[in-house]
Every structure is written in structure tokens, then in C-alpha cells.
Amino acid sequence: MSLLHPTDRRLHKGDAMIIRQTRCIAIMLMLFFSVMACSTISPFNQRAYEQATSLKAEALMLMDKATNPYSEYQSEVESLRLNLEKAYQYAKGLPKNEITTRQFEILKDPGRNSLGGFLKKWEEESALSAGFVEGAAGLISDGFDTIIELESGKRKPEEISNR
């Protein structure tokens, strides 16, 4: 095979095919590396992780008291709601954190079978049965675990910057 002079515009079919394949491979590699460089989820955030784990413990401890009258624990419930809202707002403010934010929305929603709904039911009914509390605690624990696992599964900032 002879080398073509830059001014020679005639290419053999095989040469044209090689050039097309090379361009295609180069474009695919550029796309691949562009996609790999883009993160679709925020990096690990220690504060968000600590908030979620603390809230889980606080919520489950308070839920154990729901067999007693709501009025005895109203201030603790309001404190938990405030802390939950703070954690939600913090998560919402982090870039690329939509999944965790959505999980917090589910957890705090008073219309769902989650922490928000549990607290609303306790307030409306004054006291809840031990069986209900136990069942709800399992669901709510799982909800917090989802948030905690989402956060702990993220890469640490130092892991990202060392690439």
C-alpha cells in the first residue's frame, strides 16, 4: 500500500473505510469519556449522612412512646418535624441530590405511610397500639435506611478528585 500525498484526493475504498472507522471510534471514545466524567449524583456528604442517621435514631425512639398520649410528647414531635425539615432542606440544596431529596419528601409526607403519616395519626388518635407502632417502625426504619444507603453509597470527594 502506498502513502498518498496530501494533495492526492483519490482514496481507495479500503482507505476511506479505515478513515470512517477511525473517526467513529474517536467519536465514541469522546462520548464515553464525556459521559463518564459527568456524575449523575452528588458526592458523599458527611453532614447529610450524620443528619440521616441521627434522625433515624431520634424518630424510632420517639415512635416507641406513641403508645402514650400525643400531648405528652408534642414538643418532641415538633422538634423531630423541624429536624426532619432541616435535613430535607439541606439535602434539597445539594447539587445532583434529587433522589435523596425525593426520599425525604416521602418520609415527611403526612399523607403517606411513613414518618409524616405516623406522626399525623398519633396526633389525631392521641395514642397508638403497640402492634401498629412496631409495624410502622419497621417501615420508617427502612425509609431512613434508603436515605442512609444512598448517602453512604456515594463516592467521597477525595475519591472523585483522585481520578
N, C-alpha and C positions, 0 to 999 in steps of 0.2 A: 504494500500500500504506500503510495507516495504522499508526501506532505503537500498541501495546497498553499500556494502563495496567497497572501491576504487579498490581493486584487482579483484572484480567480474565483468567480461567483458560482462556478459549476461544482455541485456536490454530488457525490454518488448517493444512491438511495440508502445504502448502509451508513454512510457518514451522517446523513440527515436524521436517520433513526437514532443514532447514538447521541446526537446533539439534543434531540427531543427528550430522550430518556434521561440524560444528564440534567436537563432543565427541570424535568418533572421531579426527579429525585431531590434536587436542590430546593425546589418549592415545598415539597413535602417535609423536608428536614427543617426548613424555616418555620413552617406552620407547627410542626411538632414541638420545636423548642419554644415558640411563642406561647403555645397552649401550656406547656409545662412551666413556663415562667409565671403564668397567671395563677394566682391562688384563688379558689372559689370560697374559701372560708378563712376567717381571721386566725392569726397565730394564737397560741396559748396565752391566756391572761391569768396570772396568779390571783389577782384580786377577784375576778369573776368566779374562779374555782372556789376560793375561800368563802365567798358570799353564798354560793350554791350549797356547799357542804354545811355551813353554819345554819342556813335557813332550813335545810332538811332536818337537822337535829332539833332546832327550835320548834318547827312545825309538828314533828312527831311527838315531842314532849308535851306540847300544848294539847294536841289531839287526845292524848291519854286522859286528860282532865275533862273531856267533853261529856262524860257520864254525869258530871256535876252541872249545876245551873250556870248558864252562859254569863249571867250578870256578875258572878264571882270572878270571871276571867276576862271581862270585857276590855279592860285596859291592855291586857296581854295580847288579846286578839287584834286590837287596833295597832299595837306595836308590831306584831307579825305582819299585818297587812302593809304597814308602812315600810318595813324592811323588804318585803317582797316587791313592793313597787319600786323601791330604790334599786334593787338588784335588776329588775326588769328595765328600768330606765338606763342603768349602766350598760347592760347587755345591748340595748337598743342603740346606744351611742357608739358602740364599737363597729368599725367598718367590717363588712362581709360577715356579719353575725346574724343573718336573718333566721337561720334555723333555730339557734338558741333563743333568740327573741320570740319566735313563734311558740316555742315550748313554754316559755314563761307566760305568754298570753293565755295558753291553755290552762296552765297551772293556777293562775289567779282569777280566771273567769268564774263568776258566781253562778253562771248558768250551766256549768258543766259538772261532771262527776269527778271533780278534782279538788284541790285545796280551797279555792274560792267558793265552790258549791258546798263543800263540807262546812265551812265557817258560816255561810248563809243559813244552812239547815240548822246548825247548832243555835244560831241566834233566834231563828223562828220557832224552834221547838223547845228551847231552853236547856234540855238535856237529851243526850242520845244514848241508845243502848250500847252495851259493851261489844256485842257482836257486830253492830254497824260500825262502830269506831275501829274495831280490829280490821274489818274488811276494807274500809276506806283508807286506813293507814297503809295497807299494802299497796293500794293503787297510787296513793300520793307519794309513797316512798319510791315506787317505780318511776313516777314522773320526775322527781328530783334526780334519780339515778340517770335518767336520759340526759338531763342537762349537764350533770357532772361528767358523764362519759363523753358527751360532745366536747366539753371543755378540755378534759384530760387527754382526749384523743388528738387534740390539735398539736401541731409541732411548736416547739419552743422557739422564741425569736432567735436564739443563738444557733439553732439547727438550720433555720432558714438563711441566715446571713453567712453561714459557712459553706454555701454551695458554690 
